[in-house]
Amino acid sequence: MTLRARLLAFFPALHFLAILGALCGFVIAPGLASFSLIPVAAYLFPLAAFRLHNLVFPLQEGTHSIVRGYSPWFGAHMIQQGFISLRILEEILRLFPGLFALWLRLWGARVGRGVYFAPAFEIGDRSLVDIGDGAVFGYGVRMSSHVISPSRAHGGMKIYIKRVTFGERCFLGATSGFGPGVVVKPGALVRATTEVFPDTMIEPAPKTSEKPEPSA
């Protein structure tokens, strides 16, 4: 692990301490200024860090080593780790219609209009997702745009990164999971608890026409 990666491994703790410090500051000296530091520490600080990191070390799709040299994915993952561990931070955003979609857009995701996110939605890579208009995410849907596996050719461990795409008006059942490179076509239905493997394409069910019963 490079020195840069070792330093970024402390980012989740720094994020937590920033939130804790802002909360303590508000308790000690209540006021608008001290209160405004709470969302800055909780949301704007990691967002700004991610955008700066992605500007210098952009995420690239494909297969890469996470052992040899510095992995931009690792740094981006560490910056997002606070939201993965402290899910309440993004659950609060989902209380306000449209706010969570805006939040994902700020990270670089492409999110359409009228998208519904049920509680407990889990996302591993906020910048690597496309969501069409009117998509519905059921309770506890999980998605990750990366998968890690052993690889001798890549120094012992490799990571596969690819954007996940959800088409317009698709419906994703409760606790379903989606891996990198998954494409859910417009209007497709994914049943609850389904695990969709990487690079899978899900088509909408064919429309069936009812044949009229023969008259007596």
LUMVO-539314 format. One line per 2 residues: for each residue x, y, z of C-alpha. Coordinates in Angstrom, 3 decimals. Layout:
BEGIN
X Y Z ~ ...
***
This chain:
BEGIN
0.000 0.000 0.000 ~ 1.369 3.393 -0.973
1.823 6.261 1.463 ~ -1.071 8.116 -0.207
-3.357 5.132 0.380 ~ -2.232 4.825 3.998
-3.064 8.467 4.625 ~ -6.492 8.228 2.969
-7.276 5.169 5.093 ~ -7.651 7.653 7.972
-10.254 9.736 6.111 ~ -13.320 7.950 7.597
-12.035 8.697 11.099 ~ -11.322 12.314 10.114
-14.849 12.630 8.716 ~ -16.344 11.277 11.932
-14.224 13.568 14.096 ~ -15.227 16.567 11.983
-18.913 15.770 12.552 ~ -18.325 15.200 16.270
-16.421 18.458 16.543 ~ -19.181 20.401 14.777
-21.819 18.900 17.087 ~ -19.774 19.723 20.173
-19.218 23.251 18.910 ~ -22.956 23.763 18.523
-23.643 22.420 22.031 ~ -20.995 24.675 23.561
-21.933 27.795 21.564 ~ -25.411 27.451 20.011
-26.059 29.692 17.058 ~ -26.599 29.801 13.325
-22.878 29.871 12.545 ~ -22.042 26.859 14.720
-25.109 24.970 13.474 ~ -24.128 25.525 9.831
-20.817 23.774 10.489 ~ -22.671 20.478 11.074
-23.822 19.933 7.445 ~ -20.487 21.294 6.242
-18.630 18.644 8.235 ~ -21.123 15.860 7.494
-21.721 16.427 3.771 ~ -19.707 19.196 2.120
-16.315 18.200 3.520 ~ -16.271 14.639 2.063
-17.947 15.800 -1.151 ~ -15.298 18.468 -1.743
-12.555 15.953 -0.894 ~ -13.975 13.455 -3.383
-14.277 15.967 -6.204 ~ -10.716 17.156 -5.641
-9.440 13.579 -5.454 ~ -11.321 12.624 -8.622
-9.887 15.649 -10.414 ~ -6.330 14.556 -9.632
-6.882 10.780 -9.644 ~ -9.941 10.105 -11.853
-11.727 6.791 -11.542 ~ -11.328 4.612 -14.615
-13.536 1.707 -15.567 ~ -11.958 -1.664 -16.267
-9.736 -4.104 -14.379 ~ -6.921 -2.719 -12.242
-4.562 -3.797 -9.507 ~ -5.209 -2.435 -6.041
-1.859 -3.672 -4.770 ~ 0.596 -2.264 -7.299
0.810 1.496 -7.078 ~ -1.963 3.799 -5.945
-5.565 2.822 -6.680 ~ -7.841 5.840 -7.296
-10.775 3.617 -6.382 ~ -9.329 2.980 -2.920
-9.023 6.686 -2.181 ~ -12.549 7.375 -3.466
-13.874 4.476 -1.402 ~ -12.241 5.757 1.784
-13.777 9.196 1.246 ~ -17.241 7.600 0.895
-16.757 5.154 3.759 ~ -18.370 7.450 6.299
-21.702 7.294 4.465 ~ -21.461 3.527 4.210
-20.796 3.158 7.934 ~ -23.086 5.957 9.149
-26.142 5.273 7.005 ~ -28.229 7.736 8.990
-26.481 10.593 7.151 ~ -28.049 9.676 3.812
-31.266 8.391 5.354 ~ -31.858 11.979 6.501
-31.513 13.195 2.908 ~ -34.149 10.720 1.742
-36.707 12.352 4.026 ~ -36.861 15.297 1.617
-38.177 14.588 -1.918 ~ -35.511 15.069 -4.566
-32.690 15.848 -2.144 ~ -31.010 12.435 -2.286
-31.120 12.478 -6.097 ~ -29.457 15.903 -6.056
-26.885 14.557 -3.616 ~ -25.942 11.728 -5.988
-25.673 14.169 -8.897 ~ -23.182 16.231 -6.904
-20.986 13.120 -6.691 ~ -21.110 12.668 -10.457
-24.027 10.258 -10.866 ~ -26.606 10.760 -13.585
-30.061 10.662 -11.983 ~ -33.318 11.391 -13.809
-36.506 12.961 -12.555 ~ -39.106 11.340 -10.320
-36.807 8.602 -8.983 ~ -37.970 6.971 -5.742
-35.495 5.630 -3.188 ~ -36.956 3.560 -0.350
-35.147 3.480 3.021 ~ -31.924 1.489 3.543
-30.688 2.027 -0.019 ~ -26.984 1.115 -0.177
-24.595 2.437 -2.798 ~ -20.889 1.735 -2.899
-19.758 4.029 -5.712 ~ -21.829 7.201 -5.929
-20.235 8.557 -9.099 ~ -20.648 5.402 -11.183
-24.403 5.030 -11.595 ~ -26.948 6.114 -14.218
-30.621 6.188 -13.193 ~ -33.423 6.963 -15.635
-36.616 8.928 -15.008 ~ -39.203 7.298 -12.767
-37.049 4.391 -11.555 ~ -38.194 2.832 -8.267
-35.753 1.397 -5.715 ~ -37.373 -0.862 -3.135
-36.377 -1.210 0.496 ~ -32.760 -2.218 1.081
-31.644 -2.267 -2.562 ~ -27.857 -2.595 -2.807
-25.569 -1.643 -5.663 ~ -21.827 -1.541 -6.167
-19.902 -0.565 -9.282 ~ -16.875 -2.610 -8.263
-15.935 -6.155 -7.363 ~ -12.622 -7.325 -5.872
-11.087 -10.739 -6.458 ~ -7.697 -12.493 -6.095
-5.353 -12.249 -9.078 ~ -1.717 -13.297 -9.362
-1.372 -11.283 -12.558 ~ -2.281 -8.087 -10.679
0.019 -8.570 -7.702 ~ -2.397 -10.637 -5.652
-5.637 -8.666 -5.925 ~ -7.589 -6.968 -8.695
-10.636 -4.758 -8.905 ~ -13.186 -4.614 -11.700
-14.954 -1.251 -12.038 ~ -17.884 -0.499 -14.328
-20.843 1.861 -14.240 ~ -24.269 0.468 -13.280
-27.256 1.591 -15.357 ~ -30.948 1.601 -14.420
-33.345 2.523 -17.209 ~ -36.460 4.641 -17.085
-39.399 3.339 -15.028 ~ -37.598 0.168 -13.990
-38.639 -1.392 -10.679 ~ -36.038 -2.868 -8.340
-37.500 -5.137 -5.675 ~ -36.619 -5.024 -1.981
-33.106 -6.178 -0.936 ~ -32.067 -6.903 -4.512
-28.359 -6.453 -5.256 ~ -26.518 -5.244 -8.356
-22.871 -5.648 -9.343 ~ -20.657 -3.641 -11.693
-21.668 -3.364 -15.327 ~ -25.295 -4.344 -14.700
-27.786 -2.775 -17.112 ~ -31.463 -2.813 -16.204
-33.423 -1.845 -19.303 ~ -36.289 0.668 -19.223
-39.464 -0.813 -17.759 ~ -37.756 -3.954 -16.454
-38.800 -5.555 -13.167 ~ -36.262 -7.092 -10.797
-37.928 -9.226 -8.162 ~ -37.189 -8.840 -4.454
-34.042 -10.537 -3.054 ~ -32.597 -11.049 -6.559
-28.787 -10.958 -6.807 ~ -27.740 -9.638 -10.213
-24.196 -10.597 -11.176 ~ -21.718 -8.248 -12.886
-22.270 -7.360 -16.558 ~ -25.792 -8.790 -16.595
-28.433 -7.160 -18.768 ~ -32.045 -7.366 -17.617
-34.731 -6.902 -20.233 ~ -38.365 -6.042 -19.519
-40.769 -8.965 -19.550 ~ -42.429 -9.462 -22.943
-45.957 -8.170 -23.182 ~ -48.570 -10.876 -23.383
-51.772 -10.359 -25.292 ~ -54.880 -12.051 -23.946
-56.719 -14.078 -26.540 ~ -60.483 -13.620 -26.507
-62.394 -16.698 -25.426 ~ -64.402 -18.314 -28.240
-68.055 -17.503 -28.093 ~ -70.514 -20.333 -27.529
***
